[in-house]
Amino acid sequence: MSTTIPTQIRIDVETKREASALFRELGIDMSGAVNMFLRQCVLRQGMPFEVKMPEYKKEVLEAMEEAKQLAHDPNAETYKTFEEYQEAMRRYVEDEEQ
């Protein structure tokens, strides 16, 4: 059996929570998952997955920016139910048709 050494890393709180839940479902702990990752790096002599920036269409990037702005706009219209939203969309379509 190989000798192990304690290692400390910094992980975003939410990322660690989500990863721990996933690993629990897979029957492994954080240490086991990190060891698997590191062994794959050594075996492949690099990252065990492609690292690159996502490529989004211009329309998707624009929609994402608009969603960010709306999320922080205190004057943005909100709906309590899906039915309220549907009614607002129906009125909007009717107004556009006139």
Phi, psi and omega in degrees: 000137181282156178278139178250160179227135178298137179227138181246132177228156177261131182226138175305137185304311183293320178298317180296319180298312181295317180295318179299319178296317178298312182297323177302316179296329180275354178082022177232164177254179182300317180300315179298319180294317179296318178299318178299315180301311182296321178295321177295321177301314180295313181300320183269353183057041180169189179293142181277016177204161180285135178247113179202162177286140178294147179253110180250149174293154180305319182296323180292316178298319178296318179295322179295319179295317178298319179296320177299316180296316180296323181296334181254006181267110181293345180264000180293141180291137178236162182227141179275332181224163176295326179296320176300317179298314180300318179297317179297320179293322178298314179296321180297314180296318179298317179296322181290329181285340183274000000 
